[in-house]
Amino acid sequence: MLAEVFIFVPSVARFREDYLLARLERAQIASLALLATDRRIDAALEAELLENAEVLNVVLRRDAVRQLILSSDAMPQISATYDLRDPPGWVLMRDALARMVNPEPQVIRVIGEPVREAGLLIEVTMPTEPLRAALIDYGLRILALSAVISIFTAVLLFIAVRQLMVSPIKRLVASMTRYAAAPEDPARIIQPQGRVRELRDAEDALNSLQTELTGALKQRERLAQLGEAVAKISHDLRNMLSVATMLGDRLEASQDPAVQRIAPRLLASLDRAIHLTEATLAFGRAEEPAPKLTRLPLRGLVEDVIENERLSDDSAAIEYGCDVAPGLMVRADAEQLHRVLSNLVRNARLAIAATGNPGSVTITGRETDEGWEIGVQDTGPGLPQKARAHLFKPFHGGVRKGGTGLGLAICAELVKGHGGKLELVRSDADGTVFRIMLPAGLAT
């Protein structure tokens, strides 16, 4: 309808111009008929010619002479003059609208150029009632045509919107409802079918989201089953380790110097394993226990981690370094920080051992304005791109064949429990560097 409004005004202006030009042409034909008879016609014929032309008089200018060719007996006052010799478009539209809204009967003068150059100028006077009636009739026909076009367009638009938008949206909603009833079923994931680009993008995004969610739910279900199995294993393992601890106590009474040197570390490792199984049982029920923060010497803890790794490493191809100041104190949970560093050092040792080449693992520590920074760096082959993309996600960031990727995920969770952050600084052909940031603002 808005388009019809913009079309209506020029159309009415064009109709009025054609109407007036037609009256000029009829008046010219009537005047030529009169000239052909050397202007010898009776008054009745002259009135008939004017009536057929629908004008009141005709003035023709030929050879610079202005002649009144046809005229009626009564000549009312002329209200306006319109020149149709190349008028501007906006003038035609203005005059057409003004004539339609003005119901007062008037007489106007119209000036134009004769057809086929049959003179220099032709002008007629004519009443406005027939012109206004013709304009209104034309406007009503345009209105009726507009209504038909609008109804037809509305029907087409309704069908198009229903087929291209409403039906796909209903299908999308139905698919979402069906998927919500059983999100773990891959068969209920939406298959994009939309023909409209925006709807197709929405379906693609929903398909990706549902695929990831279904995979996550399946993984969570497997994790729940695994957690239940680990809890059972940890329960039995704790009992076995308790027996091993009692046997270690007896070994500690041995007079063998080698046994006396190894026994305390063996007992400490057994105690740590028992604590780990108990923590695993607690994790199956909730989360990692909150850290018990105390002030502890970092160098002693790092040396203990390194010594345990030396005992686990049969070869002498890997060197271990400790770059921590002797008096450096940190605020952390000793057991959890020991687990984090042991895991990182063990991963570095296994990565170097897999290459068959010698290498080194170094633990550094320093105090910063924000807290403490602990680094674990090695000269191994670096992490593959796939492992770096999902480094701290369980069952995604495993590097070794058969690895689960749980170690780094647990380390990140333990460090996060301290209010800190575990991050990968770099990993390339020259080695890998992990950094632990512990804040200084946590209360003990």
N, C-alpha and C positions, 0 to 999 in steps of 0.2 A: 504493500500500500504506500509505503514511503517512496518507493521508486515511481509509482504511478503519480504521486503528487509532483515529483520533479518533472515527470513527463507531461502532466496535464497542462501546466501553464504554457510551455512552448507550443503544445499541440493546439490549444485554443487560439493562441496568437497567430499560428499559421493558418488555422481555419478562417479567422476573421480577415486576414490578408487575402486569402484565396476568394473569399466571399466578395470583398470589395473589388478585386481585380476582375472577377466575373461580371460584376455590374458595370464596370468601365468597358469591358469588351462588348457587352450587350448594347450599351449606349453608343459605342462606336459603330456597331453594325447598323443600328437604327439611324444614326446620322448619315452613314454612307448611302443607305436606301433613300433618304431624303435628298441628298445631293445628287443622286442619280436621276431624280425626277425634276432637277433644277428647282427644288424646294416648292414644288407645286402639288401639295397634298391638302386635303381638307382637315379641318380641326378634329374630326372624329378619328381619322387615321393617325394623326399626330398623337392624340391622347392614347390610342391603342399601343403605338410604339413605345411611349413613355411607360405605360403600364406593364408591357412585356419586359422592358429593361429594368423595372422597379426603381425608377428615378423620377425626379421632378423636372429637371432640365439638363441639357447637355451643351457644353461649350467646347468648341474645337478650335485649336490654334494651328493654322496652316499658313506657311509663308509669312510668318511674323504677324499675321492678322488674326485677332481673336474674334470668333464669330459665335453667336448664340444660335445653335442649330435647332434644338428642340426645347420647348418651354411649356409649362402648364399655366393655367390662368391664375391660380393663387400661389404666391411665393411667400411662405412664412419666413420668419427671421432665422438666419443661420447661426447655430450655437458654436460650432467648432469646424476647423479645417484640418484635413489629414493629407499629407503628401506621401504617396507610396513610391516615389522615385528614390530607391535605395535607402530606406529608413533603417536605423539601428535596431537590433533585435530587442534590446531592453525597452525601446519605445513601443514596439508592437505589442510586447507582453503587457506593458503598463496600460496601453489604450484598450486592449481586449478585456482585462480584468475590470477596468473602470466602466466599460460599457455593460458588462454583465451585472455589476452591482448597482447601476444607476437605472431605476425603472421609469424615469421621467421621459415622455416622448419628446424627441428633438429632431431638428433637421441639420444635417452635416454636409460639408463640402468635401469631396474626395478628388484629389489631383493625381494623375498618373500619365504614363507615356502610352501613346496609341500603339496598337498591335501592328507588327510588320511595318513600322515607321510610316504609318498613314497620317502623318502630321507631327507637329512639334509637341503638342500637349493636349490633353483632354481632361476636362473636369466635369463632375456631375454633382448635383445636390440630391439627397435622398433622406427619407425618414429613418429613424433608428429602431422603430418597433420590430420590423422584420429581421433586422440584424441581431437584435437582442434575443428574439425568439429562436433564431437559428443557433446562436451561441449556446443558449440554455439547453436546446435539444441535443446539440453536439456534446455538451458537458454531461448530460444524463446518459447518453450512449457510452461515453468514455467511462462513466461511473459503473454502468452495468458491465462493461467489458472488464473493468478492473475487478469487480466483484467475482466474475467468472474466473478470471486469472488467479485471483487470490485463493478462491476455494480450491481450484485445481492444484495450485502450488502447495496449499496447506495439506491436501490429501497426499501429494507426492512426498512432502516433507515428513508427514506423519509416518508414512510407510518406510521412508529411508531411515528416519531416526529409530523407528522400532526395529528394523532389521539390522542397522549398523551399530546402534547404541544400546537400546533397551534390552533386546534379547541377549546380546553378549554380557551386559551387566548382570542380568538375572542369572545367566549361566555361571558367571564369576561368583556371585553370591552363593548360589547353590553348591558350587565346588568348594567354597570356603567352609560352608556349613557341613558338608559331607566330610571334608578333611578334619574339621574340628572334632567330629565324633570319634575318629580313630587316627590321630596324627602319626602313629607309628607304622601305618600301613602305606607302603610306597605306591600301591595301586590307586590311592586316592589323591595323589599329587596332581595338580591341574596341568593339563596339556594345552599350551597356547594355541588358540584358533582364531583370535580376533583379526578382523580385516582393517579396522581403524588403527592407525599407527599408535595413538596414545593408549588405547585399550590393549594392544599387543604388547606395548612396553610394560603396562601394569601386569599383564599375565606372565610375561617373562620374569619380572621382578618377583611376583608371587611364587612362580615355579621354583626360582632359585632359593627363595626364603623357605618354602616348604621342604625342598630337598635337603637343605642344611639342617632344618629343624628335625626332620625324620632321622637323618644321620646322627644328630646329637642325641636324640631320644634312644636310638638303638645303642649308641656308645654308652649312654648313661645306664641303660639296662645291663649292658655287659659289665660296666664298672660296679654296679650294685652286686651282681653275681660274683664278680672277682673280689669285691670287698668282703662279702660273706665268707668266701673261701679263704681269703687271707686271714680273716679274724679267727677262723677255726684252726688254721695252720699256726698262727701266732700263739694261740692258746696252748696247743700241744708243744710248740717249740719253747715256750717259756718254761714248761715243766722240764724239758730236756736240758735247757741251759742251766736250770737250777741244780740239776744233778752234776753237770759239768763244773759248776762253780764249787760244789763241795769237793769234787776230785781235785780241782785246782788248789783249794785250801790245803789239801794233803801234800800236793807237790811243793807248795811253798815251804813246807817243813824240811824239804830235802837239803842236804849239805852240798850238793853239786853246784859249783859256781855258775855254770851255764843255766841251770834250772832256776837258781836264785835270781839271775838277771832277767830271765824271760817270764818267770811266774807272775810277778806283779803286773806286768803288762797284759799277760794272758787273763788274769783275774779282772783287770780294768776293762778289757775288751768284752769279757763275758758279762760284766755288770752293765756295760753299755748296750750289749745285745739284748739283755733282759729288759732294760729300760725301753729299748726300741720296740720290742714286742708288746710291752704294756701300752706304749704310746700308739702302736698300731691298732690295738684293741679299742683304745679310746677314740682313735680317728674313725673307726668303723661306726662308732656311736654318734660322733659329732665332728669336730674339726681338730686340727693340731692344737695341743694345749698352749695356753698363753705363756710367753717366755717369762722366766723368773730372772729379772734383770739384777745383776750385781756388778760391782767393779772387779775386774780380773785382769791379770797380766797377759797381754796378747802374745808375747814372745813364747812363754811357756806352753800355751795352748798350741801355737803353730809348731813348735819343736815336737810336741807329742804327736801331732798329726803326721809330721814328716817321718818320725821314727816308726810309727805303725805302718806307713807305706813302704819304708825300707825293709821291714820284716816281711811284708807281703810280696816284695819284689825279689825274685831269686837272682836276677842278673844284676850286674854292676854298670849297665850301660846308661842308666839314667841318674843324673845328678840332681840333688834336691838342695835348694837354697832358701835361707830365711833372712830377709832384709827388713827386720823389725827392731826398733830400738829396745834395749833391755828394760827400760823403765816405763814403756808405753802401756797405759791402762785404758781399757775400753769398758763401756757399760753394755753388757749383753748377757744372754743365757749361755753359760759355758757349754752345756750339753748340746743345745741346738746349733751354736756356732761351730762346735767340733764336727757335728754332722754335715754342716754346709761345706766346711773346708775339706773334710775327708772326701766328700763326694766330688768336689771340683778337682782335687789332686788326683784321686783315683781315675777320673775320666781322662785327665791329662796323661797319666802314666800309661793307661791302656791305649790311648791314641798314639803315643810315641812308640810303644812296644809293637803295635800293629805294623809299623813301617819297617821294623828290623834294624833301624839305625839308632845310634846313641842320641840322647837329647837331655834336656834339663827342664825342671819344674821349680819355679821360684814363687814364694809367697812374700808379698810386701805389705807394709802397714805404716800409716802415718796419720797424724791428727790434723784436721782442717778446722776452719772457722765454723763449719756447720756440724762437725762431728768427727767421725773416723772413716778412713778410706782403706780398704783391704783389697789387694790385688792378687790374682792367681794367674801367672803367665807361664806358657810352655813353648817349646820349639817344635811342636808337632806339625802335622800336615794341614791343620785348619779344618773347620767344619764345612760340610757340603752345604750347598745353597738350600736344599730341601730342609735340612735340620735347622738352619738359621731362620727360615720362614716361620717355623712353629717351635721355637726353641724351648719355651717354658710351658708348653701344653702337654698334658699327659698323653702318652701313646702316640704322640706326633713328632716329638723332637729327638727320638732315638737316633744315635749315630752308628753304633756298632750293630753288626748283624745279630739279630735276636734280642737286641736291647728294647726296653719298653718306653724309654723316655721319661720315666717317673722321677729319676734322680734330680734333674734340673728343676722340674716342676715343684718337687718338695722343697728344694733349696730356696726357690723364689718365694714360696709360701712362708717358709721360716723367717727369711729376711724381712718380708713384708710384715710379719707379726711383730718384728722389732721396730716397725715404723720406717724401715730403710728400703733399699732398692738393690736388686741384683740385675746387672746389665752386662751385655757383651760389648766390650770396647772395640775389639777388632778380631778378625779371624781370616788369615790368609796363608800363603805358603810359608811365611816366616814364623807362624805360630798363632796361638790364641790367647787372648787376655780377657779375663772376667774381672769385674769390679764390684765390690760390696760397699754400699754407702750406709753407715749407721748414724742416725741422728744423735745429737748430744742433749736434746731437750726432753727426753723421756724420764719420768720419775722411776726411782728404783722400787 
